[in-house]
Amino acid sequence: MNRFGPVVRFIAGLIAMPLDDKHIEAKPHRHGPVATYQVFVDDFDRIQEEASSIGSDLTFATFWLSEAITSTLALPTVPKDWIRIFSSFEVAMFVGYGFGFYFLYRWWKQKTSLKRFMERIRANQIPEFGDSLAGTFSSTSAETSTDANPKEEDK
């Protein structure tokens, strides 16, 4: 058992990541200004609730529609005299299309309602003091700088 110890440690050293920080390669990427939004707790809970149901509906729609398409493609391969198998594929096909389009419709409606809700949150944000008056200050400062020294132009 001792003669395999160095071999195992060597192989583990090749596979495992070292624990010291000097071997971790991280490449930082700088971002420009990041827009942040202040959201009430009720709005945040609603976002979480709607987003989780949107993901579930899309998952169910994908499952049921793939099941329906598979049943549709398998239906012609069943001999006509095997009526039980043929009818079970038909039932699976109709149930799959029914549930698939139902969940797809729910996903589509909730996706658009979540988008409208997020736009409403963005519209409710109050701009910072400097952002709302930035155009006003820049235009007035340019006017005052030209008006302050009219004698220099005369020289």
RABEL-V819972 format. One record per helix or strand of 3 or more residues. SS is the DSSP state (~ for helix, > for strand). FROM is the first residue (numbers start at 1). LEN is the number of residues. If there is no record, write none. Layout:
SS,FROM,LEN
SS,FROM,LEN
This chain:
~,2,14
~,21,3
~,41,35
~,83,41
~,129,4
~,134,15
~,150,5
